[in-house]
Every structure is written in structure tokens, then in C-alpha cells.
Amino acid sequence: MSLPHDPYAEREKQKYAQPIASRELILEVLSEAATPLRRDELAQLLDIEGDEQTEALRRRLRAMERDGQVIFNRRGGYVPVSGDNLVRGRVSAHPDGYGFLIPDEGGEDLFLSPKEMRSLLHGDRAVARVIGVDRRGRREGALVEVIERAHQQIVGRYVEEKGIGFVVPDNNRIHQDILIPPDERMQAEDGQIVVAFIIEQPSRRSQPIGRITEILGEHMAPGMEIDIALRSYELPHLWPEAVLEEMRQFGDVVPEEAKQGRVDLRSLPLVTIDGADARDFDDAVFCEPNDEGWRLLVAIADVSAYVQPGQALDQEAQERGTSVYFPKQVIPMLPEGLSNGLCSLNPEVDRLCMVCEMEISPQGEIESYGFLEAVMRSHARLTYDEVARILVDQDPALRAERADLVPHLEHLYALFHAFIKNRRARGAIDFETTETVFEFDQQRKIQRILPSERNDAHRLIEECMIAANVSAARFIKAHEITCLHRIHDVPKAEKLEELKEFLAEFGLQLGGRDKPKPKDFAKIVEQIRGRPDEQLIQTVLLRSMSQALYAPDAETGHFGLAQPNYTHFTSPIRRYPDLLVHRAIRHVLQGGRADDFVYEPHEMVDLGEHCSMCERRADDATRDVQDWLKCEFMLDKVGERFFGTVSGVASFGLFIALDEIFIEGMLHITSLPRDFYEFDPVGHRLTGKRGGLVYRLGDRVEVLVTRVDLDERKIDFDLAEGETAAAEPRGKRRRKKG
């Protein structure tokens, strides 16, 4: 085999004193080989000689193993993970014991049978071989190798049965109990919530074995829901001493030498606008009219000036990936000395910032943009409600109190209306969803659950941040820097087909044929506005969407926002991808080129996957805590009746969202009037074969709360006495309307 040219040789020379073949070249050589190659065979083909280069090759191959790019087989040969036969990805387990391998490179998931899942836990990274198609038409896989274990510890309830101790995981996706040997029990008592460190991972022949390292206590203790979530999802929440030491070295104020060489914006009346309970302030805004439109400045906290690649602060921030917002408690990505101190744009203090300066047309288009490193001083800390009272309600007392800022806020409001027109013109999708907030008593128990109100001040800041994010994405693409973009892909073909079938039943047609655009979805949203079935149809539209993620892909764009280029730039205090984008922009501003950026393309791929995982992990943990608190709130309401709406339909029953208290529970199919029910996933309904009763997404029902299970985070309902729901046999319903 002749040695192909290494297209990345120059990059390797710049990064390493003893450069060797790039990963790309190694994969190419392995792919072209007729059989797996041993390390010495590979070294010979790559002309690698000497102890130093041989050791460098060994380390590179080990790193490629860890990243799942190659497999080291039992005969000592290296096999590339590529093509259709071998699939690398992350395991998504189902509580019933089976699972799926979600490919790193995208494409169809690989079904893993319960037998294959014996060696795996939810979240593990693995390589599997495609072995065929199961009876349901799904690609099926067989485990080849576990690349990375997702769990070092498990939180759950300790149980003893007939002298055998084990931990039942709190996370129901972890489908195997953890065996606890007698000498590893740490005085845990039956029923207590504990943390078990896994000392032996599962295999085909044995379930996982662990030792108890922490006893959290009884499951009803105040704050237990967050303690469980932190450990169940393995959220980093303690600061290593090295991180705190690095933070302390910065002090409490910005030193004069750090301000040198930056654009001085301290006289510009930049202001922050956030929620009343916000403690860290990422962004400040300023707007003024120019000849034909507006000049908008979005100043973002310059976290990258403090958190340097490879240092302890950076490693911890990368591990966390994002701040996690629990009710009444935040697990920040950065220590409070930075997140609430030096990096927070607090009023009347000097702060380092990265500024996006934009020229906006009267039509709300970004005509030009630029970025600069600056020093600023926030002129006010405003809240959304305060700004809404000034701009929307025209509150005279508040306008007089903030008289020096009102003209600037009015310019922002005029720009906001232009942004909204542009949003509608390009066809961005606006879903109206209801977010909720909890009100707690002094014992940290929920008193009430309330809908959170969004006003024009929220939307104003949102549009300014979108504009800055779009400009950042265009900037890094124009300079060909490989960095993370925020990807929201078009809906999958099968989802589109189901959606079109569903909409046809309501006399609606999704435009765009096989490739609908965002404006086609936006048109449907506009058509259903004010209709009785608006919430039903919007829910189905929302569920047809793909999940947003992070990846170094500058082409896919953001479908929901109808933006061909999009990234996250505006929240580096709480999102690691934003910090990476700041580093990319600074690299260009300081004269750097695409080929000497500190990150290699394959590293950005890994960081994109990691940050997407951290985002999902934070969402899952937050949802888990909210579900726990809602169950706790409902414990004393067993036996009470509530009105609600069918919010989901499954083959085993209906999910019901209760009015006013915004809590969801399950009405099992056995609690419906006796019949055989057919499940229609496209129509989102259950239909009785004999009686003809139809239960559909959006139907109104009255239910009785029958059971609340804190451990499972489940609330069960029965139909209230005499209730058969608004759903009647279709013929009867039509006759009534007639």
C-alpha cells in the first residue's frame, strides 16, 4: 500500500514538537487495509521510527480508542469505526430493559435488545455492529465494545430482601439494580436514599456491583429532590480547590492593565434587562437611530478574558457545560466570584465585555456587524416588568424616575417592532407555550404553581440576542473558523408525513411539499390562532420538530428561527458553547487564522456532543425535580376531583394536564369505560371498538386523583364518576353539531 499524502501535516507540525500522522490519515490507512493492522504494522506503513514517534503513535491510537474512532480487537489489531457495519454512539436505555444506540454521526438509531443491554447502562458510549433488522423494521445491533462509561455512581433507595442488599436506581432509565456486598453497606437502613459507587460495571454475566459512599436520608426530607437529582444525573456541584484558587487570583475589581487596548464604552448608557430574581447579568444593550435605521450594541460579559483553555476553571466549566436552574437553587457553570462578580455586568462598575455592533435596516435586517473587545459600565439594572411598564404601560412615575434612559429604551422598542416584522417576513415559528413558576412556603413546600408572564420586554431582549447570535455565526463562518453552531434541523420525513395526515383531518394543509420551510409552519400557526383546537394542533406541530443541538456545522442553520446561520454567543457565564464562540471571535480579532485556532475540528465535534449532552442532562434533572415537587404538592389531594385536558395519548392511556395547577398525570387505559381501545399515533387518539368512544389530544375530562408515587414521579387518575369525557362516538358528535 502506498502512503497517501497527509492533508493535515502542517497542522501537526504547528501543534507538536514531534509530529506524527494525523488522525485523518491513520483512519484512511486503516480503512484501505485489507485486514486490521497491529501498531507496528501501522507504524511501518506511516514511516514512523524511533522511540519518541512510536510512543506518540501509541498515545494517539489510545486517544482514538477513547473517542470511538478505532477499536483494538482481541488479536491486537486496530479497526476503524466507519461505514455501515460498525456504529459509534451513545446508549439511550428504556425502563423496560431494551435500548437504542444513537449514532454520533447522525442517522437511524440502532435497536439494542435486553440481552445486549445487560452490559450497558443509560448514557454509556459504545460501538455496536449492525446485525440485521428486527420484526418491526428497526436496525438491530450487537455490542462490540464499551468506549466510555456514563455512571461512576448511582443514587437510589437501598433495599434489603432475604439478607441481600441492593440499590434501586432513582433514574428509571437505569434498568439494573446495583448489588451491594455486606461489607460495603455503610450502615444503610432499608428504605433510605443512598449513593452507591460502582466498583464493577455490568457485563453479560453479572449485574453491576457497588459500595455505598453516602447516605442522604429519608426521601421526604426538605431539599431531598435536588440532592437526588444532583447525584442521579451526576451533575458536578462541588468546586475543586484548584478552581477556587484560580478564581481568587482575579480579585474583586477589574485591574487597570486589563482595560488597556480595549474600546472604552463606559460613557455609553448600556443597561441590563433581566428577571427580578436574576443574580448574574450576561448582556447589556444600547440602541440609537442612524440615517435609515438603528445602531444596536449588544455587550456580553467577557468570560474568555478570565477562563483560559486548559486551566482548572476551564476544565470545570467544560465538565459542567451549562448552569442548571432548579426551583430556588442554581448550580452555576462558573464559581459565584465570577458568575455573580467579575463576569457579571453589575451596575456602576467597570466590566470587560465582548461587543457585537450592528447596523439594522428599517425592515429589521442586519445590514452590517462587527465585534470588539471593550470595557463598559452598566448604567442601570432594569427588570422586564419595569421596562414593560415604561414602554407598554407608559407609567408616568416610572418614566420620570428613569427619564435619562427613556429615550434609549424607546429606540430599543422601535427596533423591536422592526425585528418582529422581519421575523414574520422570514417565517420564524412562534409557538405559544405556558411556562410555570413555583411559589414556596418557609418549609420549602409548594404553595402555588403559577403561569409565568412574558411581556414585550422579554421579547425585546430575546430579539436583540438573536441578532447578536446571528452576527456571531456569520462572523465565524466568514472567517472559516471551526466552532460550535446551534443546529435546529428540518423535521424528519416520517414526522412530516404523520403531521400532514393529522392536519388533513382539520382541513389544514402544510405547504412546501416534501421540503416545507419554516414559513409553511408559521402559516399553520397563524391559521389556527383563536380556534378552539389551537392548543391541540400547536402541540402536534411542536412535537414534529427536531431537537436542537450543538455541532461545528455552519450550513444546517436554525429551522425554528428561519436563520441559515445561528450560534450561541450571548450567555458565556452559563453556557460553555458561548464561551467557545467568544474564543473563536477573539482569535480572529487578534489576527489569528482558521488553521491556527486552538481547537482541532474533531475536538469541536466532541465538544458539540458533550455540550448537547450537558444541556439534555440539565433539562432532565430540572424536569425530575419539578415532577418530584409537583407530586409532593399533590400528596394531600388524593380523592379530589379536577378538570383537565388530554395532553398526550399513548397505547396504555392518556396524559391529563390539570387546569389552573398545571400538573400532569396518567389516566390508564383500564380506567376508561370498558371497551377494547385502538391507539392511533397519527391522530393522537384512542378509539373504543364497540362503544365508539374517542379520546383525543385536547379533549376535556374530569378526573379523580387516585394515587401519587414520589419514587416514580407519577400521578394516577381515574375518570370522575359519571364522566366519559367530551369525546363521544363520532356519529353522535356530528349529529349534535348538526
N, C-alpha and C positions, 0 to 999 in steps of 0.2 A: 504494500500500500504506500503510495507517495504521500508525503506530508503536505497537507493543504496550507495555504497562506493563513496566518493568524491576523484577522482584521483588527484585533484589539491589542496588538503587540505594543503600540506606542503608549496606550493607556497603562499597560502593565509596567512599562519602564518608568513611567512617571510616579507610579504608586509604590513600587517595591525596589529595594536595593538589588535583590536577586530575582529578577522577573522570570516567570515560567509561563507555560502555555495558559491562555485564558480558559475560563470555564466553557465558553462557547466552543473553542477549538477542541477541548477534551471531549465534549459531548458529540461533536461532529466525527471525531476519530472513532469513538466507541460505537456510534451509530453505523458507521461504514464497515466496522469489523464484522467478520462472519460469525465470530463466537465471542463470549465475554473475555475481556483481557485482564490478566494479572497486572499488578502495579509495575513490575519490572518490564513486562512486555509493552505496557503503555509508555513507560519512560524511554524505552528504546525507540519506539515509533516517533516520539516527540523530541528526540535528540537531547534528552535530559541526562546529564552526567554530573558526578561529584556528589559529596555528602550533603552539601547545603541545598542544592537544587532538588536532590532526591527527597530530602526532608520537607522541602517546600511543597513538592508534589503530594507527599503523603498527607500533609495538613490540608491542602486544597481538596483532595479527594474526601477526607473526613468531613470537611465543611459541606461539600456537595452531597454527601450522605445525609447529614443533618437536615439539609434543605430539601431532601427528597428528589434531587436531580439524578442521582445514581443509586444503585443497590449493590451491596457487596454480597455476592452469593456464597453458598456453602463451600464451593470449590475454590474460593479465593479470587474470583473474577468480578470485574465491575460491569454492570449492565445499565445502560441509560434508561431513565424513565421517560419514555416518549412513545408516540404512536398511539394506536387504538387499543393495544392489548394491555398495557400497564397504565394505571391511572393513579395519580397522586392527589390527595385531598384531605379534607377534614371530615371526621365522623360526626354525623347527626343521629343520635340514638332516639328510639321511640320507647315510651314506657312499657310497651308490650314485648320488648326484647329484641326486635329487629332494628335495623338502622339503614342509613344511606351514607355513601361516601360522596361528598360534594367536591367535584374536581377543582383544583387550583386554577386550571386554565379555562374554566367555564365548560358549558356543555351539559349533557344529560347526567343526572345523578346515577350512582351505581347502587343497586339494592344489595344489602348485606343481610343474610338470613340470621336467625337467632344462633345457629351453630357458629357462624363466622364472628358474631358479636361476643362470643364467650371470652375472647382475648382482648376485647376493646371496651373502652368507656366513652361516653359522650364527650366530644371535643378533641379526642386523640387525632393526631395526624398519621396517616398510613398510606401504604401503596397496596393496591389490590389488582388482581388480574381479572379481566373480563372473561367469564366462563360461559356466557350464553344469555338467553332471555327467559324470564320466568313465565308462568302461565298467564300473568296479567300484562305481558308485553314489556316489562321493565328489564333494562340491562342488569344482569346479576354478576356479582363479583366474589372472588375468593381472596382472603387476606394473604398478602405476600410478606409484608414487613411493617412493623410499627415504627414510624420515624420519630415521633415525639409524643410523650405522654402529657395529657392536659391536666391531670389531677395528681398532686402530691398529697393532698389531704381532703377529707370528706367530712362534712358536718351532717349530723343526723341524730336520731333517737337511739339510745343504747337499749338493747333488749336482751333479756336472758330467758332461754327456754330449755328446760331439762339440763341445766348446767352448761349450756353452750351460749357464749356471748357473741353478739354481732351488732353492727350499726346499720340501721335502715336509713339510707341517704335521704336528706330532706329534698333534694332535687330529684323529681321522679323520672328524669331522663337517665339518671344513673341507675340502671336496672338491676345491678347486682348488690347484694348486701355485703358488708365488709366483716369478715371473720375476725374476732378479737381473741387471741390466746389468753388463758387465765392469768399469766404473769404480765400482761400488757393492759390491764383494765383500769389502773389508776383509781381505785375505789369508786368507780362509777356505779350508780344505782340504776336499777331498771326504770326506764321511762325518762331519764334525764337527757338533755340535749348535750352532745359532746362533739369534740373534734377528733377525728382519727387520722393519723399519718399512715399512708400506705407504705408498708415495708415490703410487700410483694404484690406486683401488679397481676391482673388476671391472666390466665393462659387457657388453652383449650381444655386442660385437665383440672384446673383449680380456680376457685373464685378468689378475689383479692383478699389479702390478709393485712391487718393494720394494728396499730397500737394507739391507745387514747392518749392524747397530749394535752387536752384542755377540757374541763367540764364547765359548760356555760350555765347550766342550772335548769330550772323548771321552765317549760315552754311558755307560760303565761306571764313571765317576769317582764316589767316595762323595758322597752328597748330591745327585747329579745329578737324581734323580727329583723332588725338591722344587723345585730350580731350574727344571726344565722346567714343572712344574705351575703355579708362580707366574706364569710368563710365558705359558704356553699359555692359561691361563684369565684372564690379565690381572688377577691379584689385586694390589691395591695393597699393597706391603710395605715401602716406604721412607717415612720420616716427613719431610714438608716442614719446613723450618726454622721457618716461621711457627707450625706446630703445636707443635713442641718449645719455642718461646719462650713461647707461651701457657701450656703446662704448667708451665714453670719458674717462672712468676709466682705459682703457687699455694703453692710451698714444700713442706715435708715434713710439716707438722703442721696440724691444724685450728685456725685462729685463734679467739680468744675471741669476737670480734664475729660470726663466722659461726654461733655457737651460740645467739646471742640470739634470743628469740622462739620457740624450739623446746621441745618437751616433753622433759624430762630423764629418760632411761631408763637412765642409767649404772649405777644400783644394781640393776637387774633382771638376773637371771642368763641373759641371752641367750647362746646358743652357736652356733657354726657347725659343720656336719657335712658333710664333703666327702671326696673320694678322697684317698688318701695322697700322691699326686703333685700335687694341686691347688696353685696358687700365687695365684689370685685368689678371693676369697670374697664372693659376691654377697649371700648371705642368712644370716640368723640366726633362731633360733626360740626361743620360750618358751611353756610351757603350764602352766596351773593349773586345778584343778577349780573350778566355781562351783556355784550352788544345784542345778542339774539337769544340767549337762553340763560344758563346759570353756570357758575363755577362752584363745584362741590368738593369739599375736602373731607375725607374720612381718615381720621388719625387713629391708629391702632397701637396699643401698648407694645413696645419693642422688647419682647421677651428674648429674642435671639441675641440681644446685646449682653444678656446675663447668662443664659443657658447655652453652653458651648457643646458641640458634638463630642461624645465620648466621655464627658465628665460625669460625676456621680449624679448631679441634678438631671442631666440629660438622660442618663440610663434609667433613672426612676420615672421621669416623665414619659419616656417611651414605653416602659413596662405598664404604666397606668393607662396611657393612650388618651384618656379623657377624664374630666371630672365627673363624679357620679352624684346626682341630685336626689337624695331621699327626702321624704317629707320631714322638715325641721332639722335636717342634717346633710352636710355636703362632705364628700370625700374628694378633696381637690387634687388636681394633677400636679400642682406645684405647692410647696410649703406656703403657709399664710404670709410669712415675711415677704414673699414675692407676690403671691396672688392677690393679697389684700393690701400690700405695702408698695414696694418699689415698682412693681409692674402694673399697679392699678392706677388709672387716671383720676386720682382723687382731686377734689377742687383746691385751687390756690397753692399747688406745689408743683415744682418742676418735674417733668417726666420725659424720658426718652420715648420716641414714637417712630413708627414707620407710617408715612402718609401716602395715601392714594389721592392724587389731584386729578379731577375730571372736568371736562367741558361737556355740558349737557345741552342738547338742542331743545327748542320749544316742543318738539314731539317726544321728548323723553329718551332720545338716542344718545349713547356715549360717543361723542364726536372725536375726542382725544383723551389721553390719560397719561399719567406719569407717576413715578414713585420717588420718594426722597426720604432720607434719614433726617429726623428733626428733633427739636426739643420744644415742648409745649407746656402750657399751664391751663388747666381746665378752669373756665370762668364760672361754672355752676354745675351742681349735681342736681339734675331735674328728674322727676318721675314721669311715667307715662300718663298717669291721671292728671298731674299738674299741667303737662303740655296740652293734653286734650281740653282741659278747662280753659286754657289761654286761647287755643286756636279754634276749637269747635264750639265751646260754650260761650266764648268771648267774655269770660268772667272779669268784670271791671276792676275789682280789688286786686286780683292776681296779676292782671295786665299792668296795673300801676306799680305793683311790687317788683315786677320783672321788666320794667319799662326799657331798660338798656338792652335787653335781649329780645324783646318782642319783634323788632324789625327783622332780625336774623331768623327767628322762628317762622315768621310769615313767609320769608323767602323759601325756607325748607318746605313749608306747607304747599306753596305754589309749585315747587319742583315735584313734590309728592303726587300732585294731581296729574302732572305730565307723565311721571313714571307709571301711574295707573293706566292712563290711556295707552301708553306703549305696551304695557303688559297685556292689555286686551287685544291690541292690534297684532301682536306676535302670537297670541293664542295660548298664553300660560294658563294652567289649570288651577282654578281656585276652589278647593273643597272646604266647605264649612263644617268643621268638626268641633265637638264640645270637649274642652279640657276642664278638669276639675281640680279643686284645691281642698285640703282638709283643714278644718278648724279643730284644735285640740284643747282639752282642759288641762289643769295643772298636773294631773296624773298621766299626762300624755296619752289620753284616750280620746278618740274622735267624738266631737260633739255634733258636728255637721259636715256634710260634703256639699260643696257649692260649685257651680259652674264659674270658670274664670272668664272675665270680660275682656275682649280685645277691642281696642278703640283705634282711632286714626293715628295716634301717636305710636302705637305698636307697629302699625303698617308702614308709617313713615320711616322709622328706623330700619325696618325689615327691607324696604326698597333701597335705602342708601347702602345697606350691607350687601345686598345682591349686586348692585352696581360695582362696588369695590371688588367683590369676588370675581365678577365677570372680567373686570380690568386686569386683575392679578392672573387669571387664567390666560388671557390674551397675551400678557407680558411674557410669561414663562414659555408659552408656545412660540411666540415670535422669536425668542432667543434660543429656542430648541433645547431648553433645559429639561431633563427628565425629572419630573416631580409629580406629586400626587394631585390628581383631579378628583372632583366629586362627580361620580358617574351615576346617572339615572337612565337606564337603558329603556328602549321601547318595550311595551308589553309582549310577552311570549305569544307565539302564534296560536297555541291551544287555548290560552286565556282569552285571546281576541275572539276566537270562534264561539266560545261559551258566552262571552259578553254580547256578541251580536245576536245570538239566539235569544238571550234573555231580553234584550232591548226590543226585539221584534214583537214580543208579547205585549209591549206597551205602546206599539205603534211608533217606535223610535228607530232611527237608522244611523249607525255610526259611519261617517264619511271616510274617505281615504282608501277604500277597498282593502287590499292586503297590507297596506302600509299607512295606517292613519297617522296623522300628525297631531301634536298637542291641541291645535285649534279645533280639530274634529271632536276631541273630548270636551274642550271648553264649550263648544256649541251645544252639546248634550246637556252640560251643567246649566247653561243659560236657559235651555228649553224647559227644563223641569223645575226651574225656580218658582216657588209658590204653589206647586202641585201637592196634593195630599200624599203622593207616593215619592216626593222629592228625596226624603231621607233614605228610603229603600233603594232607589236607583243610584243615588250617590254612593251608598255603601258598597254596592256591587261594582261600580266604576272604580272605587278606591282599591278594592281587593284584586282588581285585574292588573294593577300596576306592579312593575318590578321593584325590587328592593334597591335603594341607593347604597353605594359603597365607594371606597377609595381605591384608586388604581392609577398608575402612570400612563393614562390613556387620554390623549388630548383630542381625540376625534369623536368619541361617543356622545359627549355633551350631557345636558340635563333635560330629559324629556318633559318632566312636570313643569319646569320653569320656561321651557321652549328656548333654551340657551345652548348654542352649539359648543361653547367653551365655558366651563364653570369649575371653580375650585373653592376651597375654604381658606380665607385669608384673615377674617375679622375677629377670631377668638383664640389667639395663641396662648392665653392664660389657661384655657380649659380644654383645648383640642390639640393633640400633637400634630396632625396633618397641617394645621395652620402655621405651626412653628417651622415645619419643613418648607412650606411655601415662602415664609419670611426669609429663611436662609438662602433659598434659591434667588429671590429678588435681590437680597444684599450682595450675593455673589456676583450678579450682573452689574449692580451699581458700583461695585468696587473693581470693575474691569475684568472679571472672570469670564471664562468661556464655557461652552457646553461640555467640552471634553475634559475640563479640569475641575468640575464640580465634585464635592467631597463624596457624593454617593454614586455608586455604580447602578446601572439600570436594573440588574437583578436584585440589588438591595432595596430599590424602590418598590419592586413587585412584592417583596417580602413585607416591607413596611406597610404597604397598602392593605395586604391581607390581615396583618396584625392590627392595624388601626380599625379596620372594619369589624374584626372580631371583638376588639375592646368596646366599640360602640354597641354591638349587639349584646355583649356581656353586661354593660351598664344598663341598657334598656330592660333586659331580662331581670336583673337584680332589682331595679326600681319597681318594675311591674309586680314582682314577687312580694316586695314589702307592701305595696299598695293593696294587693289582694289579701295579704295577712291582716292588715288594718281594717279592711272592709269586712272580712269575716268576723273579726273581733267586734266590730260595730254591730253586726247582725246577731251575735250570740243571744242577746236578750229579746230578740224579735221572732224567735221560733213560735209558730202558731198564728202570727199576724198575717193579714191579707194586704196585698199591694197590687196596683195596676202597673202594667209594663208593656214593653214592645219586644217582639221577636227580633233579636239582634243577630242571630246565627242559626243555621239549620244543619244538622248532621244526621247520619243514618241512625244514630242512637237517641236523638231527641232534639230539643230546642233550647237555645240560649236566650234568656229573657233579661232585658235591661229594665230595671225598675224605675218608675217615674220619680222625679224630684230628688231621690237619694243617689242616683247614678251608680247603682250596683248591679252586677250581672251574676246570674246563677243558671242552673241547669234544670230544665223540665224534661225528665227522662221519658222516653217513648212509652214505657209501661204506665205512665201516669196520664196518658191521653185516653180518651174514650176507647173502649175495647174494639180493636179492629186490626187488620194487617195493613201496615203503612209502607208505601213505596217512597223511597228517597230519590228526589230529582236534584242532583247537584247543580245543573244548569239553571233550572227555575228556582232554586233555593226554597224547596218546599217538601213537605211530607203529605201524601195523599192517601186517605183510607180507601182500601179496595172495595169494601162492602158499603160502608156508610157514605163514602164520597166526601167526608170532611177534608178540607185542605188547610194546612198550617204553613204559612209562608213568611219569609223575611218581611218585617214591617207590620205584621198583624198585631192587633191589640188583644191582650189577655188579662184576666185577673187570676192571681196565683196566691197560694198559701206557702209560707216558709216552713219547710218540714225538717231540715237538717242543716247544720253548719259544722264543717270539718276544718279546723285550723291547720292540721298537719297537711291535708291535701289541698288547702286553699280553695275549698269548694262549698257552694251553697246550693242546696237542692230545693226544688219547688214541686208542689202538686197543683193541678188546676183547682181553683176555688170551687166550692160546692155549687152545682148548677151551671158552671161555666164550660162552654165548649169553644170559646174564642170567637172572634169576629169572623173566623173562617167557617163558612158553611159550604154544603155541596154547591158546586159551581152553577148548576141549573137553578137552584133556589136563589143564589145571589143575583143572577141575571134577571130573574123574574121580579125580585124586589126592586131592582133599579128601573125596570120597565114600568 
